[in-house]
Amino acid sequence: MKINPTILILMLGSLCQSAIGHSEAVKFLPNSERRELAIENILTWDAVAKAHDAKPGEQDIGFEFRFQNKTGGQIRIKRADSSCGCTVARLPNLPWIITAGQKGGIPVTMDIRGKSGVITKTITIVTDKGIIPLKARVTIGNTSKTLTKRSKEERAANLRAAAQNRQAIFQGKCADCHVKPTVGKLGKQLYATACGICHESKNRAPFVPDLRPLANGKDKQYWQQWTAQSKPNTLMPAFAKEHGGSLDEKQIKTLVAYLVRIFPRELKTRRAITQRNKPALK
């Protein structure tokens, strides 16, 4: 079968343009600046990536991604997924119908308790027209003791303490990172502060698993067991207060609900984004 050279050139040009588009660096708009709505990605945005330099004492960093629907038709926002529970987008009742010409904003909050360095999180807006990745970045200075990174020696000492008493993370200095950030948190934010601090840490020990690949097929009973009671002969602590942990019954309930219902869905969204961002040509 002969291929029309003109059609082939057009196809290759389209693929190359797609590959270049995916590889372009994201430009972050300083959080304090306002810009006209000019970036088109399904909706028209003021920015799809925003950055903030945290001041000493700041704990919850707020962003707002402003948009307008210039498509001429309605757009249905189904949900918002984030790459980490520490970062949450607040949406109205879902599905959120954005009519033609309508303006709005998506507030995003990042909890930076116990964090240091440059933290970048992705919030994925899922619509009936496709997905819209938004990025929030916070630069955190090492100006307080609670934000300094632990040394290898400190991490080794913590592991030894956990081997002797797995509930040690809820006591003494460990409570600054493992208890205080969880106070008043529920669901997704609770996962970030109670679970993500270990299971999504770049410096996690080899025996501390990434929970997301394990999420599929796990039911309520599985997560209830591990979060509330844990299991004997493991370093995983029991988080329920009745077992010496830091979480009350309501917190455990919302954490389990998040792990059962939303956690696997977020993994699916992550995979879709990864697939979408793969270059068309190598």
Buried (B, 14 or more C-beta within 10 A) or exposed (E): EEEEEEEEEEEEEEEEEEBEEEEEEEEBBEBEEEEEBEBEBBBBBBBBBBBBBBEEEBEEBEBBBBBBBEBEEEBEBBBBBBBBBBBBBEBEEEBBBBEEEBEBEBEBBBBBBBBBEEBBBBBBBBBEBEBBBBBBBBBBEEEEEBBEEBEEEEBEEBEEBBEEEBBBBBBEEBBEBBBEBBEEBBBBBBBBBBBBBBBBEEEBEEEBEEBBEBBEEBEEEBBBEBBBBBEEEEBBBBBBBEEBBBBEEEBBBBBBBBBBEBBBEBBEBBEBBEEEEEEBEE
